[in-house]
Amino acid sequence: MAGGVLVIVGGGALLGGVVGGAALAGQVALFGSSPKFALSLAAKLDVVLREIILNEQKDIKMAQAILNSYKENIVELKSAITKLKLENDNNKTQIKNLEESVTYMENIFKEMNRFTSSFKIGLDHDEERKVSSLHGYRKGIKRCWRRNSANGSHRKCPYQ
């Protein structure tokens, strides 16, 4: 489901939806022509990850899978840059654009990773708070029952 959302929004192109040399060659051609295109797609992916996958679906595993795939894509683009540098020096503008694109992607990756980690910590804290508040609720009922049975009153417990 989330993969379809990513493709519709446009950030899915950064995940390398099609495995193989053709997909990498297409990305090299796209990002080599304009680093702003990579920035635009990375920003879209960031919004999808934060707003849909984490805030709405609260799916940490999917977010981590997307981040892993995104990181692999960055590594592949770096290796493509290295190959272009070794092949010939005629591609200087394309190499420069690719390096700028990878820099944008790495910066957004760091932000998405930081947000995902913070979100996970927040979810864990919420779960702990729910459990501790439930425990306090149960302790209050026991205290109320003991107080009411000891003095024979039939007051309603404030915890109920």
C-alpha positions as CSV (number, residue, x, y, z in Angstrom):
1,M,0.0,0.0,0.0
2,A,2.7,2.5,1.0
3,G,4.7,1.7,-2.1
4,G,1.7,2.7,-4.3
5,V,1.3,5.9,-2.3
6,L,5.0,6.7,-2.9
7,V,4.8,6.2,-6.6
8,I,1.6,8.3,-6.8
9,V,3.2,11.1,-4.8
10,G,6.4,10.9,-6.8
11,G,8.9,10.1,-4.1
12,G,9.0,6.4,-5.1
13,A,11.4,7.2,-7.9
14,L,14.1,7.6,-5.2
15,L,13.6,4.1,-3.9
16,G,14.6,2.5,-7.1
17,G,11.2,0.8,-7.8
18,V,12.7,-1.3,-10.6
19,V,15.8,-3.3,-9.7
20,G,18.5,-3.4,-12.3
21,G,20.9,-1.3,-14.3
22,A,18.1,0.4,-16.3
23,A,16.6,1.9,-13.2
24,L,20.0,3.1,-12.0
25,A,20.8,4.5,-15.5
26,G,17.5,6.3,-15.5
27,Q,18.2,7.9,-12.1
28,V,21.7,8.9,-13.1
29,A,20.3,10.6,-16.2
30,L,17.5,12.3,-14.2
31,F,19.6,13.5,-11.3
32,G,22.6,14.3,-13.5
33,S,20.5,16.7,-15.5
34,S,19.1,18.6,-12.6
35,P,19.8,18.3,-8.8
36,K,16.6,20.2,-8.1
37,F,14.6,17.2,-9.4
38,A,16.3,15.0,-6.8
39,L,15.5,17.6,-4.1
40,S,11.9,17.8,-5.1
41,L,11.5,14.0,-5.0
42,A,13.3,13.7,-1.7
43,A,11.1,16.4,-0.2
44,K,8.0,14.5,-1.4
45,L,9.3,11.3,0.1
46,D,10.0,13.0,3.4
47,V,6.4,14.3,3.5
48,V,4.9,10.9,2.7
49,L,7.1,9.2,5.3
50,R,6.3,11.7,8.1
51,E,2.6,12.4,7.4
52,I,1.2,9.2,6.0
53,I,3.4,6.4,7.1
54,L,4.4,7.6,10.6
55,N,1.7,10.1,11.7
56,E,-1.3,8.4,10.2
57,Q,-0.4,4.7,10.0
58,K,2.2,4.7,12.8
59,D,4.1,2.0,10.9
60,I,7.7,2.2,12.2
61,K,8.7,-1.0,10.3
62,M,7.6,0.4,7.0
63,A,9.4,3.6,7.6
64,Q,12.6,1.8,8.5
65,A,12.3,-0.4,5.3
66,I,11.9,2.8,3.2
67,L,14.9,4.4,4.9
68,N,17.0,1.3,4.2
69,S,16.0,1.2,0.6
70,Y,16.7,4.9,0.3
71,K,20.1,4.5,1.8
72,E,20.9,1.7,-0.6
73,N,19.9,3.9,-3.5
74,I,22.3,6.6,-2.2
75,V,25.1,4.1,-2.1
76,E,24.3,3.0,-5.7
77,L,24.3,6.6,-6.9
78,K,27.7,7.2,-5.2
79,S,29.1,4.1,-7.0
80,A,27.7,5.4,-10.3
81,I,29.5,8.7,-9.7
82,T,32.7,6.9,-9.1
83,K,32.3,4.9,-12.3
84,L,31.6,8.1,-14.2
85,K,34.7,9.7,-12.8
86,L,36.8,6.8,-13.8
87,E,35.4,6.5,-17.3
88,N,36.1,10.0,-18.6
89,D,36.2,13.6,-17.6
90,N,33.7,14.8,-20.2
91,N,30.8,14.3,-17.8
92,K,31.9,17.1,-15.4
93,T,28.5,18.8,-15.2
94,Q,26.7,15.6,-14.9
95,I,29.1,14.4,-12.1
96,K,28.7,17.8,-10.3
97,N,24.9,17.6,-10.6
98,L,24.9,14.0,-9.3
99,E,27.1,14.9,-6.4
100,E,24.8,17.8,-5.5
101,S,21.8,15.4,-5.8
102,V,23.4,12.9,-3.5
103,T,24.2,15.6,-1.0
104,Y,20.5,16.6,-1.0
105,M,19.5,13.0,-0.6
106,E,21.9,12.4,2.3
107,N,20.7,15.5,4.2
108,I,17.1,14.5,3.8
109,F,17.9,10.9,4.8
110,K,19.5,12.2,8.0
111,E,16.3,14.3,8.7
112,M,14.0,11.4,8.0
113,N,16.0,9.0,10.1
114,R,16.1,11.5,13.0
115,F,12.3,12.0,12.7
116,T,11.7,8.3,12.6
117,S,13.8,7.6,15.7
118,S,12.1,10.4,17.6
119,F,8.7,9.2,16.5
120,K,9.6,5.6,17.7
121,I,10.7,7.0,21.1
122,G,7.5,8.9,21.4
123,L,5.4,5.9,20.6
124,D,7.3,3.8,23.2
125,H,6.8,6.5,25.8
126,D,3.1,6.7,25.1
127,E,2.8,2.9,25.5
128,E,4.7,3.1,28.8
129,R,2.4,5.9,30.0
130,K,-0.7,4.0,29.1
131,V,0.5,0.9,31.0
132,S,1.5,3.0,34.1
133,S,-1.7,5.0,34.1
134,L,-3.7,1.7,33.9
135,H,-1.6,0.4,36.8
136,G,-2.4,3.5,38.9
137,Y,-6.1,3.1,38.1
138,R,-6.0,-0.4,39.4
139,K,-4.1,0.6,42.6
140,G,-6.7,3.3,43.2
141,I,-9.6,0.9,43.0
142,K,-7.9,-1.4,45.5
143,R,-7.3,1.6,47.9
144,C,-10.9,2.7,47.5
145,W,-12.2,-0.7,48.2
146,R,-10.1,-1.1,51.3
147,R,-11.1,2.3,52.6
148,N,-14.8,1.7,52.0
149,S,-14.8,-1.8,53.5
150,A,-12.8,-0.8,56.6
151,N,-15.2,2.0,57.7
152,G,-18.3,0.4,56.4
153,S,-19.2,3.3,54.1
154,H,-20.7,2.7,50.7
155,R,-19.4,5.8,48.9
156,K,-18.7,5.5,45.2
157,C,-15.0,5.1,44.4
158,P,-13.6,8.2,42.5
159,Y,-11.6,5.9,40.3
160,Q,-14.7,4.3,38.8
